Amino acid sequence: MLGDAPRAERFLSLTGLTPEELRAGLGDPAVLAAVLEFLCGHEADLIAAADALAVAPGDLAAAKENLK
C-alpha cells in the first residue's frame, strides 16, 4: 500500500491515517477492511496490490468480504 507514493497519499488523505497508524493497525480487522475496501474501489490499485502480493485480485476482494 505504502510502496506506491500516489496510491499511499490518496489512501492516507481519504482515511486520515498516518503511515505509522496504518502500520500499527495491520493486525486490526477494521484497518485491514479499510485497506481492502480502498483497493477494491479502484481496479488499477486492486490489480497492482494483487500483483505485488502474488495473489489473484478476486482473493483480495474475497478477503474484504470475510472481514465484514
C-alpha positions, 0 to 999 in steps of 0.5 A: 500500500505504502510502496506506491507514493500516489496510491499511499497519499490518496489512501492516507488523505481519504482515511486520515491515517498516518503511515505509522497508524496504518502500520500499527493497525495491520493486525486490526480487522477494521484497518485491514477492511479499510485497506481492502475496501480502498483497493477494491474501489479502484481496479488499477490499485486492486490489480497492482496490490494483487500483483505485488502480493502474488495473489489473484485480485478476486482473493483480495476482494474475497478477503474484504468480504470475510472481514465484514 
